[in-house]
Amino acid sequence: MAESTTQQRPLTGWDKPELDLSNAQWQSSSRGLGDVQIAFVEGFIAMRNSGSPESPSLIFTPAEWGAFVSGAREGEFDLT
């Protein structure tokens, strides 16, 4: 089987910086009962799985975060 090399390119329209999350102050969701943690870093909101903190974090702009939270409140997302 031949080896292939895939060069990963940034997504079109991806305008978020590589954030250093090593010193982020993570806060638990749902008063500490949920599996999600968030941190506010350099004007962005990072979200991660508290059970796998080494996994990649999702990064939101404030506008994206607002849309995500609004959708969650309306039942668009199952956060359990």
All heavy atoms as a GROMACS GRO file, in nm:
protein
  612
    1MET      N    1   0.085  -0.117   0.000
    1MET     CA    2   0.000   0.000   0.000
    1MET      C    3   0.090   0.124   0.000
    1MET      O    4   0.182   0.136   0.080
    1MET     CB    5  -0.088  -0.002   0.125
    1MET     CG    6  -0.194   0.103   0.123
    1MET     SD    7  -0.333   0.041   0.216
    1MET     CE    8  -0.348   0.157   0.343
    2ALA      N    9   0.062   0.215  -0.086
    2ALA     CA   10   0.143   0.336  -0.100
    2ALA      C   11   0.111   0.435   0.011
    2ALA      O   12  -0.003   0.450   0.051
    2ALA     CB   13   0.118   0.400  -0.236
    3GLU      N   14   0.217   0.502   0.058
    3GLU     CA   15   0.196   0.606   0.157
    3GLU      C   16   0.156   0.734   0.087
    3GLU      O   17   0.201   0.762  -0.022
    3GLU     CB   18   0.325   0.631   0.235
    3GLU     CG   19   0.356   0.523   0.334
    3GLU     CD   20   0.475   0.560   0.419
    3GLU    OE1   21   0.488   0.679   0.455
    3GLU    OE2   22   0.554   0.470   0.450
    4SER      N   23   0.071   0.810   0.151
    4SER     CA   24   0.034   0.940   0.095
    4SER      C   25   0.055   1.046   0.201
    4SER      O   26   0.041   1.020   0.320
    4SER     CB   27  -0.111   0.940   0.046
    4SER     OG   28  -0.196   0.924   0.155
    5THR      N   29   0.088   1.163   0.156
    5THR     CA   30   0.106   1.276   0.246
    5THR      C   31  -0.001   1.378   0.215
    5THR      O   32  -0.017   1.418   0.101
    5THR     CB   33   0.244   1.341   0.227
    5THR    OG1   34   0.343   1.239   0.249
    5THR    CG2   35   0.264   1.455   0.323
    6THR      N   36  -0.076   1.414   0.315
    6THR     CA   37  -0.180   1.514   0.298
    6THR      C   38  -0.139   1.640   0.371
    6THR      O   39  -0.108   1.634   0.490
    6THR     CB   40  -0.315   1.465   0.354
    6THR    OG1   41  -0.348   1.342   0.291
    6THR    CG2   42  -0.424   1.567   0.332
    7GLN      N   43  -0.135   1.749   0.300
    7GLN     CA   44  -0.101   1.875   0.363
    7GLN      C   45  -0.230   1.940   0.409
    7GLN      O   46  -0.321   1.962   0.330
    7GLN     CB   47  -0.028   1.965   0.265
    7GLN     CG   48   0.024   2.091   0.330
    7GLN     CD   49   0.110   2.169   0.233
    7GLN    OE1   50   0.120   2.136   0.116
    7GLN    NE2   51   0.172   2.274   0.283
    8GLN      N   52  -0.239   1.967   0.538
    8GLN     CA   53  -0.359   2.026   0.592
    8GLN      C   54  -0.357   2.176   0.569
    8GLN      O   55  -0.260   2.243   0.601
    8GLN     CB   56  -0.371   1.996   0.742
    8GLN     CG   57  -0.504   2.028   0.799
    8GLN     CD   58  -0.514   1.980   0.942
    8GLN    OE1   59  -0.415   1.958   1.009
    8GLN    NE2   60  -0.636   1.962   0.989
    9ARG      N   61  -0.464   2.227   0.512
    9ARG     CA   62  -0.474   2.370   0.484
    9ARG      C   63  -0.577   2.432   0.577
    9ARG      O   64  -0.674   2.367   0.614
    9ARG     CB   65  -0.518   2.392   0.340
    9ARG     CG   66  -0.417   2.341   0.242
    9ARG     CD   67  -0.460   2.369   0.100
    9ARG     NE   68  -0.366   2.307   0.010
    9ARG     CZ   69  -0.398   2.245  -0.101
    9ARG    NH1   70  -0.523   2.238  -0.138
    9ARG    NH2   71  -0.306   2.191  -0.176
   10PRO      N   72  -0.558   2.560   0.611
   10PRO     CA   73  -0.659   2.627   0.694
   10PRO      C   74  -0.793   2.632   0.622
   10PRO      O   75  -0.798   2.639   0.499
   10PRO     CB   76  -0.603   2.768   0.712
   10PRO     CG   77  -0.460   2.760   0.674
   10PRO     CD   78  -0.445   2.645   0.579
   11LEU      N   79  -0.899   2.627   0.698
   11LEU     CA   80  -1.032   2.636   0.639
   11LEU      C   81  -1.055   2.774   0.580
   11LEU      O   82  -1.006   2.875   0.634
   11LEU     CB   83  -1.138   2.608   0.746
   11LEU     CG   84  -1.135   2.470   0.811
   11LEU    CD1   85  -1.235   2.463   0.925
   11LEU    CD2   86  -1.164   2.362   0.709
   12THR      N   87  -1.128   2.780   0.472
   12THR     CA   88  -1.161   2.908   0.411
   12THR      C   89  -1.243   2.989   0.510
   12THR      O   90  -1.338   2.939   0.570
   12THR     CB   91  -1.242   2.887   0.282
   12THR    OG1   92  -1.164   2.807   0.194
   12THR    CG2   93  -1.276   3.018   0.216
   13GLY      N   94  -1.203   3.113   0.531
   13GLY     CA   95  -1.274   3.198   0.625
   13GLY      C   96  -1.235   3.179   0.770
   13GLY      O   97  -1.291   3.241   0.859
   14TRP      N   98  -1.138   3.093   0.796
   14TRP     CA   99  -1.094   3.067   0.934
   14TRP      C  100  -1.005   3.183   0.976
   14TRP      O  101  -0.894   3.198   0.930
   14TRP     CB  102  -1.018   2.936   0.941
   14TRP     CG  103  -0.975   2.900   1.080
   14TRP    CD1  104  -0.853   2.920   1.135
   14TRP    CD2  105  -1.054   2.840   1.181
   14TRP    NE1  106  -0.851   2.874   1.264
   14TRP    CE2  107  -0.974   2.825   1.296
   14TRP    CE3  108  -1.187   2.797   1.188
   14TRP    CZ2  109  -1.021   2.770   1.414
   14TRP    CZ3  110  -1.232   2.742   1.305
   14TRP    CH2  111  -1.150   2.728   1.416
   15ASP      N  112  -1.056   3.266   1.064
   15ASP     CA  113  -0.981   3.384   1.104
   15ASP      C  114  -0.950   3.385   1.254
   15ASP      O  115  -0.930   3.488   1.313
   15ASP     CB  116  -1.058   3.510   1.066
   15ASP     CG  117  -1.198   3.515   1.128
   15ASP    OD1  118  -1.242   3.414   1.185
   15ASP    OD2  119  -1.261   3.620   1.119
   16LYS      N  120  -0.943   3.268   1.313
   16LYS     CA  121  -0.914   3.259   1.456
   16LYS      C  122  -0.768   3.223   1.476
   16LYS      O  123  -0.714   3.138   1.407
   16LYS     CB  124  -1.004   3.153   1.520
   16LYS     CG  125  -1.150   3.192   1.513
   16LYS     CD  126  -1.238   3.084   1.568
   16LYS     CE  127  -1.381   3.119   1.536
   16LYS     NZ  128  -1.452   3.012   1.473
   17PRO      N  129  -0.704   3.288   1.571
   17PRO     CA  130  -0.562   3.260   1.595
   17PRO      C  131  -0.545   3.128   1.670
   17PRO      O  132  -0.639   3.075   1.728
   17PRO     CB  133  -0.519   3.377   1.682
   17PRO     CG  134  -0.643   3.414   1.756
   17PRO     CD  135  -0.756   3.391   1.658
   18GLU      N  136  -0.423   3.078   1.668
   18GLU     CA  137  -0.387   2.964   1.752
   18GLU      C  138  -0.372   3.020   1.894
   18GLU      O  139  -0.280   3.095   1.921
   18GLU     CB  140  -0.257   2.902   1.705
   18GLU     CG  141  -0.267   2.829   1.574
   18GLU     CD  142  -0.345   2.699   1.587
   18GLU    OE1  143  -0.336   2.632   1.692
   18GLU    OE2  144  -0.416   2.667   1.491
   19LEU      N  145  -0.465   2.986   1.981
   19LEU     CA  146  -0.462   3.039   2.118
   19LEU      C  147  -0.379   2.949   2.209
   19LEU      O  148  -0.385   2.827   2.198
   19LEU     CB  149  -0.603   3.050   2.173
   19LEU     CG  150  -0.699   3.143   2.100
   19LEU    CD1  151  -0.837   3.135   2.162
   19LEU    CD2  152  -0.648   3.286   2.102
   20ASP      N  153  -0.306   3.010   2.299
   20ASP     CA  154  -0.233   2.936   2.401
   20ASP      C  155  -0.331   2.914   2.517
   20ASP      O  156  -0.362   3.006   2.592
   20ASP     CB  157  -0.111   3.014   2.448
   20ASP     CG  158  -0.033   2.942   2.557
   20ASP    OD1  159  -0.066   2.825   2.589
   20ASP    OD2  160   0.060   3.002   2.610
   21LEU      N  161  -0.378   2.791   2.531
   21LEU     CA  162  -0.477   2.758   2.634
   21LEU      C  163  -0.412   2.696   2.758
   21LEU      O  164  -0.483   2.656   2.851
   21LEU     CB  165  -0.583   2.663   2.578
   21LEU     CG  166  -0.660   2.715   2.456
   21LEU    CD1  167  -0.755   2.607   2.403
   21LEU    CD2  168  -0.735   2.842   2.488
   22SER      N  169  -0.279   2.692   2.761
   22SER     CA  170  -0.211   2.625   2.871
   22SER      C  171  -0.234   2.692   3.006
   22SER      O  172  -0.231   2.626   3.109
   22SER     CB  173  -0.061   2.615   2.842
   22SER     OG  174  -0.004   2.743   2.828
   23ASN      N  175  -0.256   2.823   3.008
   23ASN     CA  176  -0.281   2.893   3.134
   23ASN      C  177  -0.425   2.942   3.147
   23ASN      O  178  -0.454   3.027   3.232
   23ASN     CB  179  -0.185   3.012   3.147
   23ASN     CG  180  -0.042   2.967   3.164
   23ASN    OD1  181  -0.015   2.872   3.235
   23ASN    ND2  182   0.049   3.032   3.094
   24ALA      N  183  -0.513   2.890   3.063
   24ALA     CA  184  -0.653   2.932   3.066
   24ALA      C  185  -0.718   2.892   3.199
   24ALA      O  186  -0.684   2.788   3.257
   24ALA     CB  187  -0.730   2.870   2.950
   25GLN      N  188  -0.809   2.975   3.247
   25GLN     CA  189  -0.885   2.944   3.367
   25GLN      C  190  -1.018   2.883   3.324
   25GLN      O  191  -1.111   2.955   3.287
   25GLN     CB  192  -0.905   3.069   3.451
   25GLN     CG  193  -0.776   3.122   3.507
   25GLN     CD  194  -0.796   3.244   3.596
   25GLN    OE1  195  -0.904   3.300   3.604
   25GLN    NE2  196  -0.690   3.283   3.662
   26TRP      N  197  -1.024   2.752   3.326
   26TRP     CA  198  -1.142   2.679   3.279
   26TRP      C  199  -1.251   2.682   3.384
   26TRP      O  200  -1.226   2.665   3.502
   26TRP     CB  201  -1.103   2.536   3.244
   26TRP     CG  202  -1.011   2.530   3.127
   26TRP    CD1  203  -0.875   2.524   3.131
   26TRP    CD2  204  -1.047   2.534   2.990
   26TRP    NE1  205  -0.824   2.522   3.003
   26TRP    CE2  206  -0.928   2.528   2.914
   26TRP    CE3  207  -1.168   2.542   2.922
   26TRP    CZ2  208  -0.927   2.530   2.775
   26TRP    CZ3  209  -1.168   2.544   2.782
   26TRP    CH2  210  -1.048   2.538   2.711
   27GLN      N  211  -1.374   2.702   3.337
   27GLN     CA  212  -1.492   2.703   3.424
   27GLN      C  213  -1.585   2.591   3.380
   27GLN      O  214  -1.608   2.573   3.260
   27GLN     CB  215  -1.565   2.837   3.411
   27GLN     CG  216  -1.478   2.956   3.445
   27GLN     CD  217  -1.549   3.086   3.414
   27GLN    OE1  218  -1.671   3.095   3.417
   27GLN    NE2  219  -1.470   3.190   3.383
   28SER      N  220  -1.638   2.519   3.476
   28SER     CA  221  -1.730   2.410   3.444
   28SER      C  222  -1.869   2.463   3.411
   28SER      O  223  -1.912   2.564   3.466
   28SER     CB  224  -1.742   2.313   3.562
   28SER     OG  225  -1.620   2.249   3.585
   29SER      N  226  -1.934   2.394   3.323
   29SER     CA  227  -2.072   2.429   3.289
   29SER      C  228  -2.167   2.368   3.390
   29SER      O  229  -2.128   2.284   3.471
   29SER     CB  230  -2.106   2.378   3.149
   29SER     OG  231  -2.105   2.236   3.150
   30SER      N  232  -2.290   2.405   3.386
   30SER     CA  233  -2.395   2.345   3.469
   30SER      C  234  -2.358   2.335   3.615
   30SER      O  235  -2.377   2.232   3.679
   30SER     CB  236  -2.432   2.206   3.416
   30SER     OG  237  -2.467   2.212   3.282
   31ARG      N  238  -2.297   2.442   3.668
   31ARG     CA  239  -2.259   2.447   3.809
   31ARG      C  240  -2.167   2.332   3.848
   31ARG      O  241  -2.178   2.274   3.955
   31ARG     CB  242  -2.383   2.450   3.896
   31ARG     CG  243  -2.466   2.573   3.872
   31ARG     CD  244  -2.587   2.575   3.962
   31ARG     NE  245  -2.673   2.682   3.915
   31ARG     CZ  246  -2.796   2.664   3.872
   31ARG    NH1  247  -2.851   2.547   3.872
   31ARG    NH2  248  -2.866   2.766   3.830
   32GLY      N  249  -2.081   2.292   3.756
   32GLY     CA  250  -1.985   2.186   3.784
   32GLY      C  251  -2.036   2.045   3.758
   32GLY      O  252  -1.964   1.949   3.778
   33LEU      N  253  -2.160   2.032   3.713
   33LEU     CA  254  -2.218   1.900   3.692
   33LEU      C  255  -2.203   1.852   3.547
   33LEU      O  256  -2.225   1.735   3.519
   33LEU     CB  257  -2.367   1.901   3.728
   33LEU     CG  258  -2.398   1.943   3.872
   33LEU    CD1  259  -2.548   1.955   3.892
   33LEU    CD2  260  -2.338   1.846   3.971
   34GLY      N  261  -2.168   1.941   3.455
   34GLY     CA  262  -2.162   1.905   3.314
   34GLY      C  263  -2.026   1.854   3.271
   34GLY      O  264  -1.931   1.851   3.348
   35ASP      N  265  -2.020   1.812   3.147
   35ASP     CA  266  -1.897   1.760   3.089
   35ASP      C  267  -1.820   1.864   3.010
   35ASP      O  268  -1.718   1.833   2.951
   35ASP     CB  269  -1.929   1.642   2.996
   35ASP     CG  270  -1.984   1.522   3.071
   35ASP    OD1  271  -1.947   1.504   3.188
   35ASP    OD2  272  -2.061   1.447   3.012
   36VAL      N  273  -1.869   1.986   3.007
   36VAL     CA  274  -1.810   2.091   2.924
   36VAL      C  275  -1.748   2.197   3.014
   36VAL      O  276  -1.802   2.233   3.117
   36VAL     CB  277  -1.918   2.155   2.834
   36VAL    CG1  278  -1.863   2.274   2.759
   36VAL    CG2  279  -1.974   2.052   2.737
   37GLN      N  280  -1.631   2.245   2.972
   37GLN     CA  281  -1.566   2.357   3.039
   37GLN      C  282  -1.542   2.467   2.936
   37GLN      O  283  -1.519   2.438   2.819
   37GLN     CB  284  -1.432   2.315   3.098
   37GLN     CG  285  -1.443   2.216   3.211
   37GLN     CD  286  -1.306   2.174   3.261
   37GLN    OE1  287  -1.214   2.153   3.185
   37GLN    NE2  288  -1.294   2.161   3.394
   38ILE      N  289  -1.547   2.592   2.982
   38ILE     CA  290  -1.520   2.705   2.894
   38ILE      C  291  -1.414   2.794   2.957
   38ILE      O  292  -1.396   2.793   3.079
   38ILE     CB  293  -1.646   2.787   2.861
   38ILE    CG1  294  -1.706   2.848   2.987
   38ILE    CG2  295  -1.748   2.704   2.785
   38ILE    CD1  296  -1.814   2.951   2.960
   39ALA      N  297  -1.344   2.866   2.871
   39ALA     CA  298  -1.245   2.964   2.916
   39ALA      C  299  -1.251   3.084   2.823
   39ALA      O  300  -1.280   3.069   2.704
   39ALA     CB  301  -1.105   2.904   2.916
   40PHE      N  302  -1.226   3.201   2.878
   40PHE     CA  303  -1.223   3.324   2.800
   40PHE      C  304  -1.076   3.360   2.780
   40PHE      O  305  -1.005   3.386   2.876
   40PHE     CB  306  -1.299   3.435   2.873
   40PHE     CG  307  -1.443   3.398   2.897
   40PHE    CD1  308  -1.483   3.339   3.016
   40PHE    CD2  309  -1.538   3.418   2.798
   40PHE    CE1  310  -1.615   3.303   3.038
   40PHE    CE2  311  -1.671   3.383   2.819
   40PHE     CZ  312  -1.709   3.326   2.939
   41VAL      N  313  -1.033   3.360   2.654
   41VAL     CA  314  -0.892   3.381   2.623
   41VAL      C  315  -0.879   3.478   2.506
   41VAL      O  316  -0.930   3.451   2.397
   41VAL     CB  317  -0.823   3.247   2.587
   41VAL    CG1  318  -0.676   3.269   2.554
   41VAL    CG2  319  -0.838   3.145   2.699
   42GLU      N  320  -0.813   3.590   2.530
   42GLU     CA  321  -0.780   3.686   2.425
   42GLU      C  322  -0.902   3.727   2.340
   42GLU      O  323  -0.893   3.740   2.219
   42GLU     CB  324  -0.670   3.632   2.335
   42GLU     CG  325  -0.539   3.607   2.407
   42GLU     CD  326  -0.432   3.552   2.318
   42GLU    OE1  327  -0.434   3.580   2.196
   42GLU    OE2  328  -0.344   3.481   2.369
   43GLY      N  329  -1.017   3.744   2.404
   43GLY     CA  330  -1.137   3.787   2.334
   43GLY      C  331  -1.215   3.676   2.267
   43GLY      O  332  -1.313   3.701   2.198
   44PHE      N  333  -1.174   3.553   2.286
   44PHE     CA  334  -1.243   3.437   2.230
   44PHE      C  335  -1.294   3.349   2.344
   44PHE      O  336  -1.251   3.363   2.458
   44PHE     CB  337  -1.149   3.354   2.141
   44PHE     CG  338  -1.107   3.425   2.016
   44PHE    CD1  339  -0.995   3.506   2.015
   44PHE    CD2  340  -1.180   3.411   1.899
   44PHE    CE1  341  -0.957   3.573   1.900
   44PHE    CE2  342  -1.142   3.477   1.783
   44PHE     CZ  343  -1.030   3.558   1.784
   45ILE      N  344  -1.384   3.258   2.311
   45ILE     CA  345  -1.434   3.161   2.408
   45ILE      C  346  -1.390   3.024   2.362
   45ILE      O  347  -1.416   2.985   2.248
   45ILE     CB  348  -1.589   3.166   2.420
   45ILE    CG1  349  -1.634   3.304   2.471
   45ILE    CG2  350  -1.639   3.059   2.516
   45ILE    CD1  351  -1.664   3.403   2.364
   46ALA      N  352  -1.321   2.952   2.450
   46ALA     CA  353  -1.277   2.816   2.420
   46ALA      C  354  -1.366   2.720   2.498
   46ALA      O  355  -1.404   2.747   2.611
   46ALA     CB  356  -1.131   2.798   2.460
   47MET      N  357  -1.400   2.609   2.436
   47MET     CA  358  -1.484   2.508   2.500
   47MET      C  359  -1.416   2.372   2.483
   47MET      O  360  -1.367   2.341   2.375
   47MET     CB  361  -1.624   2.506   2.437
   47MET     CG  362  -1.718   2.409   2.504
   47MET     SD  363  -1.890   2.426   2.448
   47MET     CE  364  -1.882   2.362   2.282
   48ARG      N  365  -1.413   2.295   2.592
   48ARG     CA  366  -1.351   2.162   2.585
   48ARG      C  367  -1.431   2.061   2.665
   48ARG      O  368  -1.515   2.096   2.748
   48ARG     CB  369  -1.208   2.168   2.636
   48ARG     CG  370  -1.197   2.184   2.787
   48ARG     CD  371  -1.053   2.186   2.832
   48ARG     NE  372  -1.044   2.194   2.978
   48ARG     CZ  373  -0.930   2.204   3.044
   48ARG    NH1  374  -0.816   2.207   2.978
   48ARG    NH2  375  -0.930   2.211   3.176
   49ASN      N  376  -1.402   1.936   2.640
   49ASN     CA  377  -1.461   1.824   2.714
   49ASN      C  378  -1.380   1.808   2.842
   49ASN      O  379  -1.260   1.781   2.836
   49ASN     CB  380  -1.454   1.698   2.628
   49ASN     CG  381  -1.510   1.576   2.697
   49ASN    OD1  382  -1.522   1.571   2.819
   49ASN    ND2  383  -1.542   1.475   2.618
   50SER      N  384  -1.444   1.824   2.957
   50SER     CA  385  -1.370   1.815   3.083
   50SER      C  386  -1.317   1.675   3.109
   50SER      O  387  -1.219   1.659   3.181
   50SER     CB  388  -1.457   1.860   3.200
   50SER     OG  389  -1.569   1.775   3.215
   51GLY      N  390  -1.377   1.574   3.049
   51GLY     CA  391  -1.330   1.437   3.066
   51GLY      C  392  -1.206   1.407   2.982
   51GLY      O  393  -1.135   1.310   3.009
   52SER      N  394  -1.182   1.488   2.880
   52SER     CA  395  -1.064   1.472   2.793
   52SER      C  396  -1.002   1.609   2.766
   52SER      O  397  -1.004   1.658   2.653
   52SER     CB  398  -1.105   1.407   2.661
   52SER     OG  399  -1.159   1.281   2.680
   53PRO      N  400  -0.948   1.673   2.867
   53PRO     CA  401  -0.896   1.809   2.849
   53PRO      C  402  -0.782   1.819   2.749
   53PRO      O  403  -0.754   1.927   2.698
   53PRO     CB  404  -0.852   1.851   2.989
   53PRO     CG  405  -0.838   1.726   3.066
   53PRO     CD  406  -0.931   1.626   3.004
   54GLU      N  407  -0.717   1.707   2.717
   54GLU     CA  408  -0.609   1.709   2.619
   54GLU      C  409  -0.661   1.711   2.475
   54GLU      O  410  -0.586   1.737   2.382
   54GLU     CB  411  -0.515   1.589   2.640
   54GLU     CG  412  -0.576   1.455   2.604
   54GLU     CD  413  -0.674   1.398   2.709
   54GLU    OE1  414  -0.688   1.453   2.818
   54GLU    OE2  415  -0.738   1.297   2.678
   55SER      N  416  -0.789   1.683   2.457
   55SER     CA  417  -0.850   1.686   2.324
   55SER      C  418  -0.858   1.829   2.274
   55SER      O  419  -0.858   1.923   2.353
   55SER     CB  420  -0.991   1.626   2.328
   55SER     OG  421  -0.984   1.490   2.364
   56PRO      N  422  -0.870   1.847   2.143
   56PRO     CA  423  -0.880   1.983   2.089
   56PRO      C  424  -1.001   2.058   2.146
   56PRO      O  425  -1.105   1.999   2.174
   56PRO     CB  426  -0.896   1.962   1.939
   56PRO     CG  427  -0.840   1.826   1.913
   56PRO     CD  428  -0.868   1.746   2.038
   57SER      N  429  -0.984   2.186   2.162
   57SER     CA  430  -1.091   2.273   2.210
   57SER      C  431  -1.160   2.340   2.091
   57SER      O  432  -1.095   2.365   1.989
   57SER     CB  433  -1.036   2.380   2.302
   57SER     OG  434  -0.977   2.323   2.416
   58LEU      N  435  -1.287   2.369   2.107
   58LEU     CA  436  -1.358   2.450   2.008
   58LEU      C  437  -1.336   2.596   2.043
   58LEU      O  438  -1.340   2.633   2.160
   58LEU     CB  439  -1.507   2.419   2.010
   58LEU     CG  440  -1.548   2.277   1.973
   58LEU    CD1  441  -1.696   2.257   1.997
   58LEU    CD2  442  -1.513   2.249   1.829
   59ILE      N  443  -1.314   2.678   1.942
   59ILE     CA  444  -1.290   2.820   1.964
   59ILE      C  445  -1.404   2.898   1.898
   59ILE      O  446  -1.436   2.876   1.781
   59ILE     CB  447  -1.156   2.865   1.904
   59ILE    CG1  448  -1.041   2.778   1.955
   59ILE    CG2  449  -1.131   3.014   1.931
   59ILE    CD1  450  -1.017   2.783   2.105
   60PHE      N  451  -1.466   2.988   1.975
   60PHE     CA  452  -1.577   3.070   1.928
   60PHE      C  453  -1.541   3.217   1.936
   60PHE      O  454  -1.476   3.260   2.031
   60PHE     CB  455  -1.701   3.050   2.017
   60PHE     CG  456  -1.759   2.912   2.017
   60PHE    CD1  457  -1.714   2.816   2.107
   60PHE    CD2  458  -1.863   2.878   1.931
   60PHE    CE1  459  -1.769   2.689   2.109
   60PHE    CE2  460  -1.919   2.752   1.934
   60PHE     CZ  461  -1.871   2.657   2.022
   61THR      N  462  -1.588   3.295   1.839
   61THR     CA  463  -1.586   3.440   1.855
   61THR      C  464  -1.703   3.474   1.947
   61THR      O  465  -1.792   3.390   1.967
   61THR     CB  466  -1.606   3.512   1.720
   61THR    OG1  467  -1.737   3.481   1.671
   61THR    CG2  468  -1.499   3.474   1.618
   62PRO      N  469  -1.708   3.594   2.003
   62PRO     CA  470  -1.824   3.630   2.086
   62PRO      C  471  -1.957   3.616   2.011
   62PRO      O  472  -2.055   3.568   2.069
   62PRO     CB  473  -1.795   3.774   2.125
   62PRO     CG  474  -1.646   3.782   2.128
   62PRO     CD  475  -1.602   3.696   2.012
   63ALA      N  476  -1.962   3.652   1.884
   63ALA     CA  477  -2.086   3.640   1.807
   63ALA      C  478  -2.124   3.493   1.787
   63ALA      O  479  -2.242   3.456   1.799
   63ALA     CB  480  -2.072   3.709   1.672
   64GLU      N  481  -2.026   3.409   1.757
   64GLU     CA  482  -2.054   3.265   1.741
   64GLU      C  483  -2.101   3.204   1.873
   64GLU      O  484  -2.192   3.121   1.874
   64GLU     CB  485  -1.928   3.192   1.693
   64GLU     CG  486  -1.888   3.225   1.553
   64GLU     CD  487  -1.750   3.172   1.518
   64GLU    OE1  488  -1.665   3.152   1.607
   64GLU    OE2  489  -1.726   3.152   1.397
   65TRP      N  490  -2.038   3.245   1.982
   65TRP     CA  491  -2.078   3.194   2.114
   65TRP      C  492  -2.222   3.233   2.145
   65TRP      O  493  -2.300   3.152   2.192
   65TRP     CB  494  -1.983   3.244   2.222
   65TRP     CG  495  -2.017   3.192   2.358
   65TRP    CD1  496  -2.072   3.260   2.460
   65TRP    CD2  497  -2.001   3.057   2.405
   65TRP    NE1  498  -2.090   3.179   2.569
   65TRP    CE2  499  -2.047   3.054   2.537
   65TRP    CE3  500  -1.950   2.940   2.347
   65TRP    CZ2  501  -2.046   2.937   2.614
   65TRP    CZ3  502  -1.948   2.825   2.424
   65TRP    CH2  503  -1.996   2.824   2.555
   66GLY      N  504  -2.256   3.358   2.118
   66GLY     CA  505  -2.393   3.404   2.141
   66GLY      C  506  -2.493   3.324   2.061
   66GLY      O  507  -2.599   3.285   2.113
   67ALA      N  508  -2.462   3.295   1.936
   67ALA     CA  509  -2.552   3.215   1.851
   67ALA      C  510  -2.562   3.072   1.903
   67ALA      O  511  -2.670   3.013   1.906
   67ALA     CB  512  -2.503   3.216   1.707
   68PHE      N  513  -2.450   3.016   1.948
   68PHE     CA  514  -2.449   2.880   2.002
   68PHE      C  515  -2.535   2.871   2.127
   68PHE      O  516  -2.620   2.783   2.141
   68PHE     CB  517  -2.305   2.838   2.033
   68PHE     CG  518  -2.295   2.704   2.102
   68PHE    CD1  519  -2.307   2.587   2.030
   68PHE    CD2  520  -2.274   2.696   2.239
   68PHE    CE1  521  -2.298   2.464   2.093
   68PHE    CE2  522  -2.265   2.575   2.303
   68PHE     CZ  523  -2.277   2.458   2.229
   69VAL      N  524  -2.515   2.964   2.220
   69VAL     CA  525  -2.592   2.964   2.345
   69VAL      C  526  -2.739   2.988   2.318
   69VAL      O  527  -2.825   2.922   2.376
   69VAL     CB  528  -2.534   3.068   2.445
   69VAL    CG1  529  -2.625   3.086   2.565
   69VAL    CG2  530  -2.395   3.026   2.488
   70SER      N  531  -2.771   3.080   2.229
   70SER     CA  532  -2.910   3.107   2.193
   70SER      C  533  -2.976   2.982   2.136
   70SER      O  534  -3.088   2.946   2.173
   70SER     CB  535  -2.917   3.222   2.093
   70SER     OG  536  -3.050   3.244   2.052
   71GLY      N  537  -2.905   2.914   2.047
   71GLY     CA  538  -2.959   2.790   1.990
   71GLY      C  539  -2.978   2.683   2.094
   71GLY      O  540  -3.076   2.608   2.093
   72ALA      N  541  -2.884   2.673   2.188
   72ALA     CA  542  -2.895   2.574   2.295
   72ALA      C  543  -3.016   2.602   2.383
   72ALA      O  544  -3.089   2.510   2.422
   72ALA     CB  545  -2.768   2.571   2.378
   73ARG      N  546  -3.038   2.728   2.413
   73ARG     CA  547  -3.153   2.765   2.497
   73ARG      C  548  -3.285   2.732   2.428
   73ARG      O  549  -3.383   2.702   2.493
   73ARG     CB  550  -3.148   2.913   2.532
   73ARG     CG  551  -3.044   2.945   2.635
   73ARG     CD  552  -3.045   3.091   2.673
   73ARG     NE  553  -2.943   3.116   2.772
   73ARG     CZ  554  -2.875   3.228   2.781
   73ARG    NH1  555  -2.898   3.328   2.697
   73ARG    NH2  556  -2.784   3.245   2.875
   74GLU      N  557  -3.286   2.740   2.296
   74GLU     CA  558  -3.407   2.710   2.219
   74GLU      C  559  -3.423   2.562   2.191
   74GLU      O  560  -3.513   2.521   2.122
   74GLU     CB  561  -3.406   2.789   2.089
   74GLU     CG  562  -3.417   2.939   2.110
   74GLU     CD  563  -3.399   3.019   1.983
   74GLU    OE1  564  -3.389   2.958   1.875
   74GLU    OE2  565  -3.395   3.143   1.993
   75GLY      N  566  -3.329   2.480   2.244
   75GLY     CA  567  -3.337   2.335   2.227
   75GLY      C  568  -3.273   2.284   2.100
   75GLY      O  569  -3.290   2.168   2.064
   76GLU      N  570  -3.198   2.370   2.032
   76GLU     CA  571  -3.134   2.328   1.907
   76GLU      C  572  -3.021   2.229   1.929
   76GLU      O  573  -2.988   2.150   1.844
   76GLU     CB  574  -3.082   2.452   1.833
   76GLU     CG  575  -3.030   2.424   1.694
   76GLU     CD  576  -2.991   2.551   1.623
   76GLU    OE1  577  -3.047   2.657   1.651
   76GLU    OE2  578  -2.905   2.542   1.535
   77PHE      N  579  -2.959   2.232   2.050
   77PHE     CA  580  -2.847   2.145   2.082
   77PHE      C  581  -2.880   2.063   2.206
   77PHE      O  582  -2.941   2.114   2.299
   77PHE     CB  583  -2.721   2.227   2.109
   77PHE     CG  584  -2.682   2.316   1.995
   77PHE    CD1  585  -2.715   2.450   1.997
   77PHE    CD2  586  -2.613   2.266   1.886
   77PHE    CE1  587  -2.679   2.533   1.894
   77PHE    CE2  588  -2.577   2.348   1.782
   77PHE     CZ  589  -2.610   2.481   1.785
   78ASP      N  590  -2.836   1.941   2.209
   78ASP     CA  591  -2.850   1.858   2.329
   78ASP      C  592  -2.716   1.864   2.401
   78ASP      O  593  -2.618   1.805   2.356
   78ASP     CB  594  -2.884   1.715   2.290
   78ASP     CG  595  -2.898   1.624   2.411
   78ASP    OD1  596  -2.892   1.675   2.525
   78ASP    OD2  597  -2.917   1.504   2.392
   79LEU      N  598  -2.709   1.935   2.510
   79LEU     CA  599  -2.585   1.955   2.582
   79LEU      C  600  -2.565   1.855   2.696
   79LEU      O  601  -2.473   1.868   2.774
   79LEU     CB  602  -2.580   2.098   2.640
   79LEU     CG  603  -2.583   2.209   2.536
   79LEU    CD1  604  -2.586   2.344   2.604
   79LEU    CD2  605  -2.465   2.200   2.443
   80THR      N  606  -2.648   1.754   2.704
   80THR     CA  607  -2.632   1.657   2.813
   80THR      C  608  -2.539   1.547   2.775
   80THR      O  609  -2.508   1.522   2.664
   80THR     CB  610  -2.767   1.597   2.853
   80THR    OG1  611  -2.826   1.535   2.739
   80THR    CG2  612  -2.858   1.704   2.909
   0.00000   0.00000   0.00000
